[in-house]
C-alpha cells in the first residue's frame, strides 16, 4: 500500500537504519548490523562485493517490519481466538505445556500474513492454465491452512490438533527467516498472559481491523482482564 503515512514511515525507518549502519562503520561491535556491513555476496558476474547502503537498509527494513507486524497481529488473533473458545483457554491456563501447539494452531487458523507474492522464472502449468514466465503471482497461503485434504475439520480451532506442517511461515527456500523467534515470542507472550490473566473479555464493538496488502489482523483490540 502506498500512501503518505506509509511513505513517511518508510523514510523515517530508512533514516534511522542508515544512522545505525554509519555508527557501526565507525564503531564495529558484535551485532547483526556489523555482520551485515562485513558480509560479502557474489554478483551474477561472479564478482565478490559488500552490500550497498540501499541494500543494507532495505534488508533490515524487511526484517524489522516482518518481525514486528506479523507477531503483533498473531498475538491479537490468539487472544481473540481463545476468547471465542474459553474452554480451550482454560485448558491452556491449567497446563502451559499445551501452549506451543496452540501457537501453531493459531498460526494455521488465523495467519497474520495470509498471502505471499512471487515471480515465475519459467512457464508453469497448473490445472490446465499456464502462467507465463515473469508473471507476478499472489499465493493465498492462508487458504492452505484450511485445506480439508491436509487438516480434518479445518474450520475448527483445536489446540490439540495433531499436525506437523502449515504454510503460514513458508516452506523450503522461502521459509521464514524469523520463524524460531516468532514462535518463541508467541509462546512467551501467551504463557505470560495466561499466568497474569487466565480469563479476559474483548470489546468487539470497538475492535479495529488493520487493512494492508500483506498483513491481516487487528489494529486495535480492546481487552479487559477478568479478575480471578
N, C-alpha and C positions, 0 to 999 in steps of 0.2 A: 504494500500500500504506500502510495506516495502522496503526502500532504505536508503542510507547513510544520505540523507537530513532529511527524516522523523525520523529516529532513533536518530540522533544527536539532532534534535529539541525536541524530547520526553525526552531525557536525560536531556537537559537543563531546560525544564519546570519542570520536577520532582525535579531537584536540587533546583530550585527557590522555589517551593511549600514546599519542606521539610524544607528549611530555614524559611519560614513563619510560619510553624507549630512549629518549635523549638522556635521561638521568642514568640509565644503565650503561649507555655508551661512555659516560664519564666515570661512573662508579659501578662496575660489574659486581654481581652478587649471585648467590646460589638460589636462583628462581627461574621461572618459566620465561620471563621477558629476556633475561640474559641468554638463556639457552637458545631462544629463537634468533637473537642477534648473531649468535655464533654458528647457527645451523647453516649447512650448505645443501644446495639442491643441484641436480643435473638438468640442464635445459634440454629441449628436443634436439639441439645440435650437438649435444654431448659436452658442452662447456659446464664447468662447475662454478657456482657463484653463491653469494649470500642473498638473502631475501631483501627486496627493495623496501623503502619506507612504507609505500602504499600496501605492499603485500603483508608486511608485519601488522599494520593496524587493521587491515581487512580480516586477517586470520583471527586475531584476538577478538575483534568485534563479533565474529561468528561464535566463538567460544563463550564470550560474555553474554550475548543475547540468548543463545540457545540454553546456556546453563542457568539462567535466572528466570526467563519467561516460562519455559516448559515446567520446571519444578514448581514454581508458584501456582501454575494452573493445575498441575497434578495434585498438589495438596488441597486445593479448593475442591476439585472433583471428589477426592477421597472423603473429606468430611461431609460433603453433600450426599454422597452415596451411603455413608454409614448412618447419617440422619434418616435416610429413607429406609434403612434396614437396621432398626435398633436392636433386633435380636442378634445380628451378627456383630454389631458394635459391642454389645455386652460380652459376647464370647471373646473378642479381642482384648477388652479391658481385663477380663479374668485370666487370659493366657496370652502374654505378649509374644510367645514363640510363634503364634499364628500370623503375626504382622508381616513378615517378609512375603508370604504367599498372598496376603491381602493386597499388598502393594502391587504385585504382579497382576492380580485380577483387576484392580483399579486401572492399571495401565492398559490392559486389554479392553476393558469395558468402556472406559471414557478416556481415550488417548488425548493428551494435551496437544499433540501435534499430529493430526489425522491425515495429513497429505504430505507427499514428497514429490518434488519435480526433478525430472531427468531429461537429458538429451539422448536420443538414439544415435548410436555410432554406425549403425547399419540398418538396412531394411529388416523389419520384424513383422512376422505374420502371426496374428492371434485371432482365433475364432473367425477365420476366413477374411479377416481385414488386415491389410498390410499398412504398417506405419512406416513412412519413408525415413531414410537416414537423415539425421539432422533435425528431426522433429522435436518439439517440446511436448513432453508427456507428464501429466499430473497423475500420480498414483494415489488412490484413496486408500491408504493403508489402514485407516480406521475401520473401513468396511471389512478388511481381512480379519479383524478381531471378532467379527460377528458371523464368521463363516461356519455354518452348521456342519460342513464336512470335516471341520477341524475341531470344533467345540460343541459338544452336545448341549442343547438348550442354550444357545449362545446369548439370548437376550435376558438371561437370568444372571444377576450378580451373585457370586458364590465364593466366599473367601476360602472355601475348602476345595475349590476346583483343582483337579489334577491335570496339569499341562506343563509342557517344557519349552514352549515357544510362542511368541506373539510378535507382530510386526511393528509395534509401537516404537521400538528402539532400533529399527532397521535390521539388516541381515547382510552377511557376507562382507564384502569390501566397503559397504555403506553402513556398517554397524556403528551406532552412536559412540563417538569418542569418549563421552562422559557418562556412559551407561552405569558403570560401577558407582560413580559419585552420585548420580541421580537416584539410584536405588538406595544408597546409604542415606541420602537426605530424606527421601520419602519414608524410610523405615524409622529413622530417628525422630523425624517430625511427628509421625503418627504415634510412636511409643510415648514420647514426652507429652503429647496432647492427652492421650488416654490416661496417663499417670495423674495429670492435673485435673482433667475434666472427663470422667468416663461417660458423661452424657452431655448433650447440648441440643439446642434447637436453632433453626435457621429462619430468619425473617425473609421468606422468599418474595414477599411483595416488594421489598426494596433491594433485591439482588439485581446486579447489573452485569449482563454478559459482555464479554470482550469480543470485539469484532476485528479480526485481522485476516490476512490472506493465508496464514500458515499456522497460527496458534489458536486453540479453542478452549474456552473456559470462562471463568468469572473475573471481571474487573473489580467488582465489589460483592462480597458475600457476608452479610451481617450475621454473626454467630453469637449466641447467648449461652454460656455455660450454665448447666443446671446443677445447683448445689446438692451435694450428697445428703 
